[in-house]
Amino acid sequence: MSFQHPMLLVVGVLVAVAVAVGYWWLQRQRSRALAAAGLATNKDGIRRHLPPVLFLAALTLLLLSIARPQADLPVARAAGTVILAFDVSNSMAADDVAPSRLAAAQQAAIEFAEAQPDSVSIGVVAFDQGALTTQQPSDDHTATVAAIKRLQINGGTSIGQAILASLTVIAGKPAQLPEEGQPAADLGYWGNATIVLLSDGEDTGGPDAVAAAQLAATAGVHIETVGVGTVEGATVKIDGFQVATSLDEELLTEVAQTTTGSYHRAENIEALHDIYSALDLRLTTQVKPVELTGAAAVIAVLLLTIGGILMTTWFGRIL
């Protein structure tokens, strides 16, 4: 434990000691006076001394709190890297989630990014047939929000490409599926990284999404999948044609479970907000100086209250 104002600590200790000595001297004088008068002193020492001792302890804590005590304690906090992988394919223009699947996902993601501490680095990946990193992981969440706002609808969907692109950003080296019969490249172990994949699940192109998820699992990366849309679906206009599109949950669930992550359904903007609030981000502990002034003051008030109650109950007075 340390104190921000150590000189005030010295003053507080001296005052507390002086009060304790003063109380001892007064009690000694009282006992002598009663003995000189031929009166018996109160033998119930605990009842007689407990309330004043509580008052003295409270005074000591209050004086110590003036010196602003602090201690180095382990503090839990969200930490690590989060990659927000957005499906920007044509089907994400569907309005079964208002105002559209992509717009709803963007709105909720922006609020999520703004709520994170600077201990969480957030990156953004946009994917259709391919995948593009639009924001490297950073604790500059203003830049992250700007990257999310720039996302636009285009093309088909490749969930496998989204996962591989996200792994490339996390590991800092190309993530590729191995050729048949060949071992996977060693990406290292990234146990503090999470990919949040937002898609309607309609995968229209390779590489294999589950194989990519297995590569992520080997690297210690969790994938949380968010299904944006409704099972009933909607229609979108693509190249002049009306195309039906609906939420495909089976693939998104398998991808998440492969990495011990979770699948979440988001059929409206409120559900998206709830999902982001419940995301299982990695928690770490960091030893940080924590000020104990408030705790000391609360304990002091509690001791004063208990001492006052005992004094009035036992003696019908305070002091």
matplotlib code that plots the C-alpha trace (Angstrom):
import matplotlib.pyplot as plt

x = [0.0, 1.2, -0.1, -0.4, 0.2, 2.6, 3.0, -0.7, -0.3, 2.2, -0.1, -3.0, -1.0, 0.2, -3.4, -4.7, -2.0, -2.7, -6.4, -5.7, -3.2, -5.7, -8.5, -6.2, -5.2, -8.8, -9.8, -6.9, -7.9, -11.5, -10.5, -8.3, -11.1, -13.6, -11.1, -10.5, -14.2, -14.5, -16.6, -16.2, -15.1, -17.2, -15.9, -17.7, -14.6, -15.8, -19.1, -17.3, -14.5, -15.9, -17.8, -14.9, -12.6, -14.9, -14.9, -11.1, -10.8, -13.2, -11.2, -8.0, -9.5, -10.8, -7.4, -5.7, -8.1, -6.9, -3.5, -5.2, -4.2, -3.9, -2.9, -1.8, -4.6, -5.5, -8.2, -10.3, -10.7, -11.6, -8.5, -7.1, -8.0, -11.5, -12.0, -15.5, -16.0, -18.9, -20.7, -21.2, -22.7, -25.9, -28.1, -27.2, -29.3, -32.4, -34.7, -36.1, -33.9, -34.7, -33.4, -31.3, -29.3, -26.0, -27.1, -28.4, -25.2, -23.2, -25.2, -24.8, -21.1, -20.5, -22.0, -20.0, -16.7, -17.4, -18.1, -14.9, -11.9, -8.6, -7.3, -9.3, -7.9, -10.6, -10.1, -12.6, -12.8, -15.4, -16.1, -18.1, -16.6, -13.2, -12.2, -10.6, -9.1, -10.5, -9.1, -6.1, -6.7, -6.2, -7.2, -8.2, -11.9, -12.8, -10.9, -12.7, -16.1, -15.1, -14.2, -17.5, -19.4, -17.6, -18.9, -20.9, -22.9, -21.2, -21.0, -21.5, -20.4, -17.4, -17.4, -14.2, -12.4, -13.7, -12.2, -8.8, -8.5, -9.3, -6.7, -4.2, -4.8, -4.5, -1.4, 0.4, 1.1, -0.9, -3.5, -4.3, -5.9, -3.3, -3.2, -4.6, -2.3, -0.1, 0.0, -1.5, 0.9, 1.7, 0.0, 1.0, -1.4, -3.7, -5.8, -6.7, -8.3, -12.0, -13.6, -17.1, -18.6, -21.8, -23.6, -26.9, -25.0, -25.7, -22.2, -21.8, -18.1, -15.0, -12.8, -14.4, -15.7, -15.6, -12.0, -11.1, -12.8, -10.7, -7.6, -8.8, -9.4, -5.9, -4.6, -6.7, -9.0, -12.7, -15.3, -18.6, -21.1, -24.0, -26.9, -28.3, -31.8, -34.9, -35.6, -38.6, -36.3, -36.9, -36.2, -33.4, -32.9, -29.7, -28.8, -32.5, -33.7, -35.7, -33.8, -35.1, -32.7, -33.1, -31.0, -29.0, -28.2, -26.7, -23.3, -22.9, -23.6, -21.1, -18.4, -18.9, -19.0, -15.8, -13.9, -16.0, -17.6, -21.4, -24.0, -26.3, -29.5, -30.2, -33.6, -33.9, -31.7, -32.5, -31.4, -28.1, -27.5, -28.2, -25.8, -22.9, -23.5, -23.3, -20.3, -17.8, -14.7, -11.5, -10.9, -7.5, -6.3, -3.9, -2.3, -3.2, -3.1, -6.5, -7.4, -8.8, -10.0, -13.7, -13.5, -11.7, -14.3, -17.2, -15.7, -15.2, -18.8, -19.9, -17.7, -19.1, -22.7, -22.1, -20.3, -23.2, -25.8, -24.0, -23.4, -27.1, -28.3, -26.0, -25.7, -28.5, -26.1, -23.2, -19.9]
y = [0.0, 3.5, 7.0, 10.0, 12.4, 10.7, 13.8, 13.8, 10.2, 11.2, 13.9, 11.5, 8.9, 11.5, 12.7, 9.2, 8.3, 11.6, 10.8, 7.2, 8.4, 11.1, 8.5, 6.2, 9.1, 10.2, 6.6, 6.4, 9.7, 8.5, 5.2, 7.1, 9.5, 6.7, 4.8, 8.0, 8.4, 4.8, 3.9, 0.7, 1.0, -0.6, -4.1, -4.6, -3.4, -4.6, -2.6, 0.4, 0.5, -1.0, 2.1, 4.5, 2.0, 1.9, 5.8, 5.8, 3.3, 5.3, 8.5, 6.8, 5.6, 9.0, 10.6, 7.9, 8.5, 12.2, 10.8, 9.1, 5.5, 3.3, -0.4, -2.3, -4.7, -7.1, -5.5, -7.4, -5.8, -6.6, -6.8, -8.2, -7.9, -7.9, -8.2, -7.1, -9.0, -7.5, -9.3, -6.6, -8.9, -7.9, -9.9, -7.6, -4.9, -6.8, -4.8, -7.6, -6.0, -2.3, -0.1, -2.9, -5.8, -4.0, -0.7, -2.3, -4.2, -1.0, 1.0, -1.7, -2.2, 1.5, 1.7, -1.5, 0.1, 3.4, 1.5, -0.5, 0.6, 1.4, -2.0, -3.5, -3.1, -3.3, -4.0, -4.1, -6.6, -6.3, -9.4, -10.3, -12.8, -11.8, -9.9, -6.6, -5.2, -1.7, -1.0, -2.5, -3.4, -0.2, 1.3, 4.4, 3.6, 6.8, 5.4, 2.2, 3.9, 5.8, 2.5, 0.9, 3.9, 3.5, -0.1, -0.5, -3.3, -5.3, -8.8, -12.3, -13.9, -15.9, -16.6, -18.6, -15.6, -13.5, -15.8, -16.2, -12.4, -11.8, -14.4, -12.7, -9.4, -11.1, -13.2, -10.6, -13.3, -14.8, -17.3, -20.0, -23.4, -26.1, -28.2, -31.6, -33.8, -30.8, -29.5, -26.1, -23.1, -22.2, -18.9, -18.9, -18.8, -15.8, -16.6, -13.0, -12.5, -12.7, -12.5, -11.2, -12.3, -10.6, -12.2, -13.6, -16.9, -17.3, -18.5, -18.3, -19.1, -20.8, -21.4, -23.8, -21.8, -24.7, -25.6, -21.9, -22.0, -25.0, -23.1, -20.3, -22.8, -24.1, -20.5, -20.1, -17.5, -17.6, -16.8, -15.3, -15.4, -13.0, -14.0, -10.7, -11.2, -13.3, -16.9, -15.8, -13.5, -10.7, -9.9, -7.7, -6.3, -7.5, -6.5, -5.8, -9.1, -9.7, -12.3, -14.0, -14.1, -15.5, -16.2, -19.4, -20.3, -23.8, -22.7, -19.8, -22.1, -24.7, -22.1, -20.7, -24.0, -25.1, -22.5, -22.9, -19.6, -18.9, -18.2, -15.3, -14.4, -10.8, -10.3, -6.6, -3.7, -4.3, -7.9, -6.7, -4.3, -7.2, -9.4, -6.9, -6.4, -10.1, -10.9, -13.1, -10.9, -12.1, -10.9, -10.3, -9.0, -6.1, -4.9, -1.3, 1.3, 1.5, 4.3, 3.1, 6.5, 5.8, 2.3, 3.7, 6.4, 3.9, 1.6, 4.6, 5.7, 2.1, 2.0, 5.3, 4.1, 0.9, 2.7, 5.2, 2.5, 0.6, 3.8, 4.8, 1.3, 0.6, 4.0, 6.1, 8.7, 9.3, 10.1]
z = [0.0, -0.7, -0.1, -2.5, 0.4, 2.8, 5.0, 5.7, 6.7, 9.4, 10.6, 10.7, 12.7, 15.2, 15.7, 16.1, 18.6, 20.6, 20.8, 21.9, 24.6, 25.7, 26.0, 28.1, 30.3, 30.9, 31.8, 34.2, 35.9, 36.1, 37.7, 40.3, 41.1, 41.6, 43.8, 45.9, 46.4, 47.5, 44.5, 42.6, 38.9, 36.2, 35.7, 32.4, 30.4, 27.0, 27.2, 28.5, 26.0, 22.8, 21.6, 22.2, 20.5, 17.4, 17.4, 17.6, 14.8, 12.6, 13.3, 12.4, 9.1, 8.3, 9.0, 6.8, 4.0, 3.8, 2.7, -0.3, 0.2, -2.8, -3.5, -6.5, -7.2, -10.1, -12.1, -14.7, -18.0, -21.6, -23.6, -26.9, -30.5, -32.0, -35.8, -37.0, -40.3, -42.2, -45.0, -47.6, -50.3, -52.3, -50.0, -47.0, -48.7, -47.7, -45.4, -43.3, -40.6, -40.8, -42.3, -44.0, -42.8, -43.4, -42.0, -38.8, -38.4, -38.9, -36.4, -33.6, -34.4, -34.1, -30.6, -29.7, -30.8, -29.0, -25.8, -25.7, -23.6, -25.3, -24.1, -26.9, -30.4, -33.1, -36.8, -39.7, -42.5, -45.3, -47.4, -50.4, -52.9, -51.5, -48.4, -47.7, -44.5, -44.2, -40.8, -39.1, -35.4, -33.4, -30.1, -32.1, -32.1, -33.9, -36.9, -36.5, -36.5, -39.7, -41.4, -40.4, -41.9, -45.2, -45.9, -49.0, -50.7, -53.4, -54.9, -53.5, -50.2, -49.1, -45.4, -45.8, -47.2, -44.4, -41.8, -43.6, -44.1, -40.4, -39.4, -41.6, -39.8, -36.4, -37.1, -39.2, -41.9, -44.7, -43.6, -46.2, -46.2, -46.8, -49.9, -49.5, -47.5, -46.4, -42.8, -42.1, -41.7, -38.2, -37.4, -33.8, -30.9, -30.5, -27.5, -26.9, -30.3, -31.4, -34.8, -34.8, -38.2, -39.3, -42.2, -43.4, -43.9, -47.6, -48.6, -52.4, -52.9, -51.5, -49.7, -47.3, -44.3, -41.8, -42.8, -42.3, -38.9, -37.9, -38.8, -36.5, -33.7, -34.1, -33.7, -30.5, -32.1, -31.2, -33.8, -32.7, -35.6, -35.9, -38.2, -39.6, -41.1, -40.7, -41.6, -43.6, -45.6, -48.1, -51.7, -53.1, -56.6, -58.1, -61.7, -62.4, -61.0, -57.8, -55.7, -52.6, -49.6, -46.1, -43.1, -43.3, -39.7, -40.2, -41.6, -39.1, -36.2, -37.4, -37.9, -34.4, -32.7, -34.5, -32.5, -29.3, -30.1, -30.2, -32.9, -32.3, -34.3, -34.9, -36.4, -35.5, -34.3, -30.7, -30.9, -32.4, -29.5, -27.0, -28.9, -28.8, -25.1, -24.4, -26.6, -24.8, -25.1, -23.5, -20.0, -18.6, -15.3, -15.0, -11.8, -11.4, -8.6, -7.1, -4.7, -1.4, 0.0, -0.6, 1.0, 4.0, 4.4, 4.1, 6.7, 9.0, 8.7, 9.4, 12.6, 13.7, 13.2, 15.1, 17.9, 18.2, 18.3, 21.0, 23.0, 23.0, 23.6, 26.5, 28.1, 26.7, 25.4, 22.9, 24.5]

ax = plt.figure().add_subplot(projection="3d")
ax.plot(x, y, z, "-o")
ax.set_aspect("equal")
plt.show()
